[in-house]
Amino acid sequence: MAQKPSIPKGTRDFGQLEMARRNYIFDTIKGVFSLFGFQQIETPAMENIGTLMGKYGEEGDKLLFRIQNSGEKAALAPEKGLRYDLTVPFARYVVQHREEISFPFKRFQIQPVWRADRPQKGRYREFYQCDVDVIGSNSLVGELELIQIVEEVYRRLGINVCLHLNNRKVLAGIAEVIGAPDKMMDITVAIDKLDKIGVEAVNAELSERGLSNEAIEALQPILNLSGSTTEKLTALRDVLANSETGLKGIEELETLFGLIEVTGVKLNIELDLCLARGLNYYTGAIFEVKALDAQIGSITGGGRYDNLTGIFGLPDVSGVGISFGADRIYDVLTELDLFPKELQSATQVLFATFGEEELCYALKWAKALREKGITVEVYPEPTKMKKQMGYADAKQIPFVAIVGGDEMAQNKVMLKNMASGEQKQVTLEELWQIQTNNLTK
């Protein structure tokens, strides 16, 4: 018996409608990236495992997909892995191609990544990231532009979002003042889960990670800090008064919020001091974006990394980037029914015919309309009209141009509006005008 076809868990097939919707997301995001002067690159699906290991933290390293070497010299070849994200390969790219690029280097990248994670709603083993980064500048204008990009992308997609903002220097300062400077990574990994597992579970994890009861107790007022952005930062200045690193983080946040106000950003932004982002390479501002009207995790995230290229031999090059999770955005748009209805069918007109002579007539008209930019299909054989109309219905094609002997004699077609059922004979010029008007509605 033939094996039933299947795909690996955590992966998905995408049909025609799904691809039309995904391309709508990609095209929207690309358009905004380009608006800010970012240009596209691509990197290989696989990297040498040494490029990837040690860049994502203990938990991230466990989720790397390793590729088994094969062939005659497999034992001598470097071990490889599927890329976990696009940021580390980007850093490798910058170092490898540093003589060919100009700094600050503004790039975007839209490609799939892979993680050996447990599949669940909104979490896949293979998924696309849409990354935008600027590297080679310390200016907080980079952070501001990413926030503006988030605002414009989600405005165009029609998704109500909140951007959560924090700074890793603030987190480092917190670790200092509670007497656990060597536990910063343990603290950030734990409190990054606060909104998922709650304060008690976070405290339990902190204890498991070796923090003293005194340190955990000192952390509680920070975990529960409330009020306006100004009030939070003012209170935090007092808490971090003895931490130079922490005060630097507060200064960066104050500067960034000042730029946000000056440029009139209307995006809903929340200073979230429990936001940590679990990746090791973040050193400054960190971002996370959540949809307000859908129950799903973050749909965009990123931050500042000061020395990611240093591990590849190019030290002291700062960068900042953000990644849009296309698959989660797709799920949000689907749940909220926000995809444009015209994506249901790319075809504007289907030609339906009664015979071979009419088919040849329709093919000539189809060619003329395509030359004018109208998307056209011709049903490939003059079969029963019911079957041809059923095809148009199944693909949600809005207009059917019916060709019979009478229409050919008058150099016209019978145009049927599939939504209203209205039919009328039209010339080629009239058909083109109707479709042009329909596109501009």
C-alpha positions as CSV (number, residue, x, y, z in Angstrom):
1,M,0.0,0.0,0.0
2,A,1.3,3.4,-0.9
3,Q,2.3,5.6,2.0
4,K,-0.1,8.4,2.8
5,P,1.5,11.7,1.9
6,S,2.3,14.1,4.8
7,I,4.5,16.9,5.8
8,P,6.6,17.4,8.9
9,K,4.9,18.8,12.0
10,G,5.3,22.6,12.3
11,T,5.3,23.1,8.5
12,R,2.5,24.0,6.1
13,D,1.5,23.9,2.5
14,F,0.2,27.1,0.9
15,G,-2.4,27.1,-1.8
16,Q,-3.2,29.8,-4.3
17,L,-5.3,31.9,-2.1
18,E,-2.9,31.6,0.8
19,M,0.0,32.6,-1.4
20,A,-2.0,35.6,-2.7
21,R,-2.5,36.6,0.9
22,R,1.1,36.0,1.9
23,N,2.3,38.0,-1.0
24,Y,0.0,40.8,0.1
25,I,1.8,40.8,3.5
26,F,5.3,40.6,1.9
27,D,4.5,43.3,-0.7
28,T,3.1,45.6,2.0
29,I,6.1,45.2,4.2
30,K,8.6,45.5,1.3
31,G,6.9,48.7,0.3
32,V,7.4,50.3,3.7
33,F,11.0,49.1,4.0
34,S,11.8,50.6,0.7
35,L,10.1,53.9,1.7
36,F,12.8,54.3,4.4
37,G,15.7,53.6,2.0
38,F,16.3,49.9,3.0
39,Q,17.4,47.5,0.2
40,Q,17.1,43.7,0.0
41,I,19.7,41.0,0.4
42,E,19.5,37.2,0.8
43,T,21.7,34.6,2.6
44,P,21.8,30.8,2.4
45,A,19.3,28.6,4.2
46,M,22.1,26.8,5.9
47,E,25.1,28.2,7.8
48,N,28.2,26.6,9.4
49,I,27.1,25.5,12.8
50,G,29.8,27.6,14.4
51,T,28.2,30.7,12.9
52,L,25.0,30.0,14.8
53,M,26.0,28.4,18.1
54,G,26.3,30.6,21.1
55,K,24.4,33.5,19.6
56,Y,20.8,32.8,20.9
57,G,21.3,31.8,24.5
58,E,21.0,28.4,26.1
59,E,17.4,27.8,25.0
60,G,18.0,29.1,21.5
61,D,20.9,26.8,20.9
62,K,18.7,23.8,21.8
63,L,16.3,24.7,19.0
64,L,18.9,24.7,16.1
65,F,18.2,22.3,13.3
66,R,21.5,20.5,12.5
67,I,22.2,19.2,9.0
68,Q,23.9,15.8,8.7
69,N,26.9,15.9,6.4
70,S,26.9,13.3,3.6
71,G,29.1,12.4,0.7
72,E,32.7,11.1,0.4
73,K,34.3,13.8,2.6
74,A,31.5,14.2,5.0
75,A,33.6,13.6,8.1
76,L,35.9,16.5,7.1
77,A,33.2,19.0,6.3
78,P,32.2,21.6,8.9
79,E,28.9,20.8,10.6
80,K,26.0,22.9,9.3
81,G,22.6,24.1,10.6
82,L,19.5,25.7,9.2
83,R,19.4,29.4,10.1
84,Y,17.5,30.2,13.4
85,D,16.9,33.8,12.5
86,L,18.1,36.3,9.9
87,T,20.1,38.6,12.2
88,V,23.2,36.4,12.9
89,P,23.5,35.5,9.2
90,F,23.2,39.2,8.4
91,A,26.1,40.0,10.8
92,R,28.2,37.3,9.1
93,Y,27.3,38.8,5.8
94,V,28.4,42.3,6.9
95,V,31.8,41.0,8.0
96,Q,32.3,38.9,5.0
97,H,31.3,41.7,2.5
98,R,32.6,44.7,4.5
99,E,34.7,45.9,1.6
100,E,31.7,46.0,-0.7
101,I,29.2,47.9,1.5
102,S,28.8,51.5,2.8
103,F,28.0,52.3,6.4
104,P,25.5,52.9,7.8
105,F,24.3,49.8,5.9
106,K,20.5,49.6,5.6
107,R,19.1,46.2,4.5
108,F,16.0,44.1,4.6
109,Q,15.6,40.4,4.2
110,I,12.5,38.3,3.7
111,Q,13.3,34.5,4.0
112,P,12.3,31.4,5.9
113,V,14.0,30.3,9.2
114,W,13.8,27.1,11.1
115,R,13.5,26.2,14.8
116,A,13.2,22.8,16.4
117,D,10.3,24.0,18.6
118,R,7.2,22.3,19.8
119,P,4.5,23.2,17.2
120,Q,1.4,25.0,18.5
121,K,-0.9,27.8,17.5
122,G,1.1,30.7,16.1
123,R,4.4,28.8,16.5
124,Y,5.9,26.8,13.6
125,R,9.1,25.0,12.9
126,E,9.5,26.6,9.5
127,F,8.3,30.2,9.2
128,Y,9.2,33.4,7.4
129,Q,10.8,36.5,9.0
130,C,10.8,39.9,7.4
131,D,13.9,41.7,8.9
132,V,15.0,45.3,8.6
133,D,18.3,46.4,10.1
134,V,20.6,49.4,10.0
135,I,24.2,48.6,11.0
136,G,27.2,51.0,11.5
137,S,25.5,53.7,13.4
138,N,25.0,54.4,17.1
139,S,22.3,57.0,16.5
140,L,18.9,56.4,18.1
141,V,17.4,57.6,14.8
142,G,17.7,54.0,13.8
143,E,15.4,53.0,16.6
144,L,13.0,55.8,15.7
145,E,12.8,54.7,12.0
146,L,12.0,51.1,13.1
147,I,9.2,52.4,15.2
148,Q,7.9,54.5,12.3
149,I,8.1,51.4,10.1
150,V,6.1,49.4,12.6
151,E,3.5,52.2,12.6
152,E,3.2,52.4,8.8
153,V,3.2,48.6,8.2
154,Y,0.3,47.9,10.6
155,R,-1.5,51.0,9.5
156,R,-1.5,49.7,5.9
157,L,-2.5,46.2,7.1
158,G,-5.3,47.5,9.4
159,I,-4.1,45.8,12.5
160,N,-4.3,47.6,15.9
161,V,-1.1,47.0,17.8
162,C,0.9,48.0,20.8
163,L,4.7,48.3,20.7
164,H,6.3,47.3,24.0
165,L,9.7,49.1,24.5
166,N,12.5,48.5,27.0
167,N,16.3,48.8,27.1
168,R,18.7,46.0,28.0
169,K,21.0,48.4,29.8
170,V,18.2,49.1,32.2
171,L,17.9,45.3,32.8
172,A,21.7,45.1,33.4
173,G,21.3,48.0,35.9
174,I,18.5,46.2,37.7
175,A,20.7,43.1,38.0
176,E,23.4,45.3,39.5
177,V,21.3,47.0,42.1
178,I,19.7,43.8,43.4
179,G,23.1,42.4,43.9
180,A,23.1,39.8,41.1
181,P,25.1,41.4,38.2
182,D,26.3,37.9,37.1
183,K,22.7,36.7,36.8
184,M,21.5,39.3,34.2
185,M,20.9,36.6,31.6
186,D,19.0,34.4,34.0
187,I,16.9,37.4,35.1
188,T,16.1,38.4,31.5
189,V,15.2,34.9,30.4
190,A,12.8,34.5,33.4
191,I,11.1,37.9,33.4
192,D,10.7,37.7,29.6
193,K,8.0,35.1,30.4
194,L,6.1,37.3,32.9
195,D,3.0,37.9,30.7
196,K,2.8,34.2,29.9
197,I,3.4,32.5,33.3
198,G,2.8,35.2,35.9
199,V,4.9,36.7,38.7
200,E,4.9,33.6,41.0
201,A,6.1,31.3,38.3
202,V,8.8,33.8,37.3
203,N,9.9,34.1,40.9
204,A,10.1,30.3,41.1
205,E,12.2,30.2,38.0
206,L,14.5,32.9,39.3
207,S,15.1,30.8,42.4
208,E,15.8,27.8,40.3
209,R,18.4,29.9,38.4
210,G,20.3,30.6,41.6
211,L,19.0,34.1,42.6
212,S,18.8,34.6,46.4
213,N,15.6,35.3,48.1
214,E,16.9,38.8,48.9
215,A,17.6,39.5,45.2
216,I,14.1,38.2,44.2
217,E,12.5,40.3,46.8
218,A,14.4,43.4,45.6
219,L,13.2,42.8,42.1
220,Q,9.4,42.8,43.0
221,P,8.9,46.6,42.9
222,I,10.4,46.8,39.5
223,L,8.2,43.9,38.2
224,N,5.2,45.8,39.5
225,L,6.2,49.3,38.4
226,S,3.2,51.2,37.0
227,G,2.1,54.7,35.9
228,S,2.9,56.9,32.9
229,T,6.1,56.6,30.9
230,T,7.5,59.7,32.6
231,E,6.5,58.3,36.1
232,K,8.1,54.9,35.4
233,L,11.4,56.5,34.2
234,T,11.5,58.9,37.1
235,A,11.0,56.1,39.6
236,L,13.5,54.0,37.9
237,R,16.1,56.8,38.1
238,D,15.9,56.5,41.8
239,V,16.1,52.7,41.8
240,L,19.2,52.7,39.5
241,A,21.0,55.8,40.9
242,N,24.1,53.7,41.7
243,S,24.2,51.9,38.3
244,E,26.0,53.8,35.5
245,T,24.8,51.2,33.0
246,G,21.2,51.5,34.2
247,L,21.3,55.3,34.0
248,K,22.6,55.1,30.5
249,G,19.7,52.9,29.5
250,I,17.2,55.4,31.0
251,E,18.9,58.2,29.1
252,E,18.6,56.3,25.9
253,L,14.9,55.7,26.6
254,E,14.2,59.3,27.4
255,T,16.0,60.4,24.2
256,L,14.0,57.9,22.1
257,F,10.7,58.9,23.6
258,G,11.7,62.6,22.8
259,L,12.3,61.7,19.1
260,I,8.9,59.8,19.1
261,E,7.1,62.9,20.3
262,V,9.0,65.3,18.0
263,T,8.1,63.3,14.9
264,G,4.5,62.9,15.8
265,V,4.4,59.1,16.0
266,K,0.8,58.0,16.8
267,L,1.6,54.4,17.4
268,N,0.5,52.9,20.8
269,I,3.8,52.6,22.7
270,E,4.2,51.2,26.2
271,L,7.4,51.3,28.3
272,D,7.5,47.7,29.5
273,L,10.3,47.1,32.0
274,C,9.6,43.4,32.1
275,L,10.3,43.0,28.4
276,A,13.6,41.3,28.1
277,R,13.8,39.5,24.7
278,G,15.6,36.2,25.3
279,L,18.4,36.5,22.8
280,N,21.9,37.1,24.1
281,Y,23.0,39.7,21.5
282,Y,20.7,42.6,22.4
283,T,22.5,45.4,24.3
284,G,20.2,48.5,24.1
285,A,16.6,49.2,23.1
286,I,14.4,46.2,22.6
287,F,11.0,46.0,21.0
288,E,8.0,43.7,20.9
289,V,4.7,44.3,19.0
290,K,1.5,42.6,19.9
291,A,-1.9,42.7,18.2
292,L,-4.6,44.2,20.4
293,D,-7.6,42.4,18.9
294,A,-6.2,38.9,18.5
295,Q,-5.0,36.3,21.0
296,I,-1.5,35.5,19.8
297,G,2.1,36.2,20.9
298,S,4.3,39.0,19.6
299,I,4.1,39.5,15.9
300,T,7.2,41.8,15.6
301,G,10.3,42.0,17.7
302,G,13.9,43.2,17.7
303,G,16.4,45.6,19.3
304,R,19.9,47.1,19.4
305,Y,23.0,44.9,19.2
306,D,26.3,46.7,19.8
307,N,28.9,44.1,18.9
308,L,27.3,41.2,17.0
309,T,29.8,41.5,14.2
310,G,32.7,41.4,16.7
311,I,32.3,37.6,17.0
312,F,33.1,37.4,13.3
313,G,36.2,39.7,13.5
314,L,34.7,43.2,13.0
315,P,34.4,44.7,16.5
316,D,32.6,47.9,17.6
317,V,29.9,48.0,14.9
318,S,26.5,48.8,16.4
319,G,23.3,47.9,14.7
320,V,19.6,47.9,15.4
321,G,16.9,45.8,13.7
322,I,13.4,44.5,13.9
323,S,11.7,41.4,12.5
324,F,8.1,41.0,11.3
325,G,6.7,37.5,11.8
326,A,4.8,37.0,8.5
327,D,3.1,33.7,9.6
328,R,1.7,35.3,12.8
329,I,0.6,38.4,10.9
330,Y,-1.2,36.0,8.4
331,D,-3.0,34.4,11.3
332,V,-4.0,37.7,12.8
333,L,-5.3,39.0,9.4
334,T,-7.2,35.7,8.9
335,E,-8.7,35.8,12.4
336,L,-9.8,39.4,12.1
337,D,-11.0,39.0,8.4
338,L,-8.8,41.9,7.3
339,F,-7.5,40.5,4.0
340,P,-8.7,42.5,0.9
341,K,-11.6,40.7,-0.8
342,E,-10.0,41.1,-4.2
343,L,-7.3,38.6,-3.2
344,Q,-10.0,35.9,-3.5
345,S,-9.3,35.8,-7.2
346,A,-6.5,37.3,-9.3
347,T,-8.5,36.8,-12.5
348,Q,-10.7,39.7,-13.5
349,V,-12.4,38.1,-16.6
350,L,-13.0,34.5,-17.7
351,F,-13.8,33.9,-21.4
352,A,-16.4,31.1,-21.9
353,T,-17.1,29.8,-25.4
354,F,-19.5,27.5,-27.3
355,G,-17.1,26.1,-30.0
356,E,-13.6,26.0,-31.5
357,E,-14.2,29.1,-33.6
358,E,-15.4,31.1,-30.6
359,L,-12.4,29.8,-28.6
360,C,-10.0,31.3,-31.2
361,Y,-12.0,34.6,-31.1
362,A,-11.7,34.7,-27.3
363,L,-8.0,34.0,-27.4
364,K,-7.5,37.1,-29.6
365,W,-9.5,39.3,-27.2
366,A,-7.7,37.8,-24.2
367,K,-4.3,38.8,-25.7
368,A,-5.5,42.3,-26.4
369,L,-6.8,42.8,-22.8
370,R,-3.6,41.4,-21.3
371,E,-1.6,43.9,-23.3
372,K,-3.7,46.6,-21.5
373,G,-2.9,45.1,-18.1
374,I,-6.2,43.2,-17.5
375,T,-5.8,39.7,-15.8
376,V,-7.7,37.2,-18.1
377,E,-8.3,33.5,-18.3
378,V,-9.8,31.6,-21.2
379,Y,-11.5,28.4,-20.4
380,P,-9.4,25.9,-22.4
381,E,-12.1,24.0,-24.1
382,P,-15.6,24.8,-25.3
383,T,-17.4,22.4,-22.9
384,K,-20.9,22.8,-21.3
385,M,-21.6,26.4,-20.2
386,K,-22.6,25.2,-16.8
387,K,-19.1,23.7,-16.2
388,Q,-17.4,26.9,-17.4
389,M,-19.6,29.1,-15.1
390,G,-18.9,26.7,-12.2
391,Y,-15.2,27.2,-12.7
392,A,-15.7,31.0,-12.5
393,D,-17.8,30.6,-9.3
394,A,-15.2,28.3,-7.7
395,K,-12.4,30.8,-8.4
396,Q,-14.7,33.8,-7.5
397,I,-14.0,35.5,-10.9
398,P,-16.2,38.6,-11.0
399,F,-16.9,38.7,-14.8
400,V,-17.5,36.1,-17.5
401,A,-17.2,37.1,-21.2
402,I,-19.4,34.6,-23.1
403,V,-18.6,34.2,-26.8
404,G,-21.2,32.7,-29.2
405,G,-22.0,33.1,-32.9
406,D,-24.2,36.2,-32.4
407,E,-21.5,38.0,-30.4
408,M,-18.8,37.2,-33.0
409,A,-21.0,38.5,-35.8
410,Q,-21.3,41.9,-34.0
411,N,-17.6,41.9,-32.8
412,K,-18.7,41.8,-29.2
413,V,-19.0,39.5,-26.2
414,M,-21.8,38.9,-23.7
415,L,-20.4,40.2,-20.4
416,K,-21.9,38.7,-17.2
417,N,-21.5,40.2,-13.8
418,M,-21.3,37.1,-11.6
419,A,-22.3,39.0,-8.4
420,S,-25.4,40.7,-9.8
421,G,-26.3,38.3,-12.7
422,E,-26.6,41.3,-15.1
423,Q,-25.6,40.6,-18.7
424,K,-25.0,42.9,-21.6
425,Q,-23.1,42.9,-24.9
426,V,-20.0,45.0,-25.0
427,T,-17.2,45.8,-27.4
428,L,-13.5,45.1,-26.6
429,E,-13.0,48.8,-25.7
430,E,-16.1,48.8,-23.4
431,L,-14.9,45.6,-21.7
432,W,-11.5,47.1,-21.1
433,Q,-13.1,50.3,-19.7
434,I,-15.3,48.3,-17.3
435,Q,-12.4,46.3,-16.0
436,T,-10.2,49.4,-15.6
437,N,-13.0,51.2,-13.7
438,N,-13.5,48.0,-11.5
439,L,-9.8,48.0,-10.6
440,T,-9.8,51.7,-9.5
441,K,-12.8,51.3,-7.2
